[in-house]
Amino acid sequence: MINVPADIAEIPAPIHGFEEQCIDVKHTGDVATAGIENGEIGAYITYERKTLPDFLVWKMMGESEYVVGLEPITTSLGGQDIIDNKKFVSLKPFEEYKTNLKFSFKELK
């Protein structure tokens, strides 16, 4: 499992005026698993870091937009630095980029 700091892992009740957060989570190992649990069910994603080396937690805890995204990604956050240093996957027409994802669910009660 990816170890996420408590302030990132906490999912509060909806908050008026909340602005989205994108959190780049650092982790190690060849295979990573991340998940979310609500006390009754757990949902998990497992992936190989050789094709998806970074991980993003996207949180929108607003009153009308209440979402958490767990996203294995090909590049970390970084804005213009990613473009300037070509730290991204670029595909030509009809090229492919293959990866493996495993989704699993577990009843917790």
Steps between C-alpha positions, in 0.01 A plus 500: 500500500605856439550685826325835481540765772191534723414851378479369143326176593227674702174540313288756685132576460426744215652845559350825372743679266748211482747526213628187332829346611744302288750317718804327349567194720851356503545126543744219428489141382428327170128454561273741687152467645284792605148493629217671674282354777176632646454257788283260299687448174852550372588576137862454387715545192828313448744593225858460382719802560715437191213631281324724755781629723313775684177532697256787541222548755238743369259636760198721449318520832249770400132497590382433145815333367615230741757271336825317574713371214780244542707531187811306398669729246789501253651824632493699821359848543733769381342731247740663257798295628336185361466660158846662498675175597275263302402304812181370341382218278438619146332273248495533124180410314418128541775442758410321821600527863417187696467455872320262736248602762327274749184619674383318809229543760464364851210493742632635829217399734 
